[in-house]
Amino acid sequence: MAQKWTFETLAQCDKATLENILLTGTPPDIEKLNGFIYCGWNHEPIGKISGEKFKKGFYKRNGANYGYNETVIQDHQKYLGQWEVGLHRVRPNQLGYFRTSYVKDEPYHKLYQPYLHLAHFNYDIPLHKFTLSFFKVIRDFVVLPNEGDHSLMLCKAYLTFGENLNLFYCYFLLGHPKEIQYLPW
């Protein structure tokens, strides 16, 4: 019987185990993500640069699937504790927009080849203001650690600078989904 992963057990895995889950797992149904926001946690220490904790929400607009990030107050409790949203005036601080799709449906890129069976978050979309255009280099590969269970996702983030320069950033987890209260503008 396959192991049933939780947010906590997945957070304690080594990189080799996380990569194996990515290579052998199944993608989420991206339509089932719409309307929900997930708590996120960056697995690697480098993730602290962008914030160890964050949230990702998913929605559909004009027939296309998108997502966004919300900043979270860092409580320094790693994958435990709270995910209290950072507010901008009276709304959550939303930034880092991306298109959700399947890797196999994206234009060819050498980096994508081992992950053609997964879902994909592509930040190279025109929703970013100039001051946040650095988001456009991010590409995330997404798997369900427990097949068919959309309450937990494992993701692998890269920074892409063309076909031949792709830098691994970190693995991250998405879990504890709730219905979205504030859709992006």
N, C-alpha and C positions, 0 to 999 in steps of 0.2 A: 504494500500500500504506500502511495506517495505521501511525503510529509505535508502536513497542513501548515502553511506559513502564516504567521501573524506579523503585525508591524514590528513588534518587539523582537521576535526571533530573526526576522529578516535583517533588522538593524544590526544585529550582532554577527552576521555572516562575514566571511573574508571575501576578497575580490574574486577569487577563483570560483567560489560557490555562486556569487551573484552573476558572474559571466555565464556560468553553466545554465542558470535559470533563464537568462536572456536567450541563449542559443537553442534551448530545448522547449521553451514555453510557448504559449499561445497569446495572440494580441487581444486587447480589449475590443469590444464592439464600440466603436467611437460614438455611435448614436446613443448608447446607454450612458455615456458620460455627461451628456448635455443636461443642464439644469442643476448640476452638483458642483460643490467646491470641496477640495480635498486638503488635508493637512500634509505638508511636505517636510522632509528632513533630508539634508545633504549628508551622505554617508562619509565622504572624505573630508579631512581637515580643510582643504582648499575651499570647500563650500562655505566656510565662515566668511570669506571675502564678500560673497553676495548675501550672506545671512544663512545661518545653519537651518533655521526654520522659516517656512513660507507657506503660502496657500496657492493652489491652482484651481481655477474655476473653468467650466466648460459650457459653451452655449452655441446655438445655431443662429446665424443671421443670413438672410437672403439665400437660404438653401445650402450654405456652407458651414462647416464645423470649425469653431475657433476655441481658443482658450486664452487665459490671462493669468498673471501672478498678482498676489496681494502680499504686501509687506506685513511682517509679524514682529511683535516685540520679542526680542531674544531673551529667553529666561535662563539660558545656560544649563538646561537640564537634558541636553541631547535629545534623544527620541522620546523622552518622557515629558511630563509637565503639560503646559498649556500652549495653545496657538492663538494668542490674543492679537487681533488685527490692529495694525497701525493705521490711524485715521488721518485723512487729509480733509480738513474742515469737518464735515459730519459723515463723510463716506469713507469706505476703506480706500487705502492708497493702491490703486490698480495700475499696473504697468507690465511690460514684457508680454505683448500679445503674440499669439502664434496660431498657425493653421494646424488642425488635427487631421490626419489622413493615415493611410497605410504606406509603409515604405515602398512596397511593390508598385504603388501608384505615383510615386515621385519620379522626377527626371533622374536618369542614371547618375550615380556618383559612386566612385570606387569605395568610399567609406561604407556605403549602405549594404554591400554584398553579403556579409554574414547575417544581416538583420532583415532580409527581405520579407520574412514571415511576421514581422512585428508592426505595431502602430508607430506613428511618427509625429512629433511636434516640431514644426518648422517655423522659426521666428523671422524668416526672411519675407516679411509681408509689409505692405505700405502703411500700417496703422501706427508706426512708431514716429514720434516727433524727432526732429534732428538731434536733440540732446540725449535721446535714448536709442539712437541708431546702432549702438554697439550690440544690442540684443540680436540684430540680424544675423550674426555669425553662429548662433546657438542652434544645435540640432539634437533632439532627444529621441531615443529609441525606447519603446514602451512594451512591457509584457505583463500578463497576469500570472503571478507566482502560483496561484491556485486556479486552475482552469475553470472559467465560467464565473468566478467570484470577482465582481467589479468593485469590491470594497477595499482592495489592496492592489497597488501597482508598483512594479520595479521599473526604474528608468535609468538610462545611461546617457549622460550629456557630453557632447563634443562641441568644440569651437572650431568652425570650418573657415578656412581662408583660401578657398579655391580647391581644385581637385587633389592637389598633392600635399597640402599642409592642413592637417586635421589634428587637433590636440584634445586628448581625453581630459575632461574637466572633473567629473565625478559621477558616481552612482547616486541615485536618490530614490526615496520612497514616497508614495502617495497613499494615504489611507484616511480613515475616519470621515467618510463623506457625509456632507449635509446639503440640504437644498440651498441654492444661492438666494441670498436676500437682496443683494445689490448687483444687478447686471451692469456691465460696462456701459458707458455713455453711448 
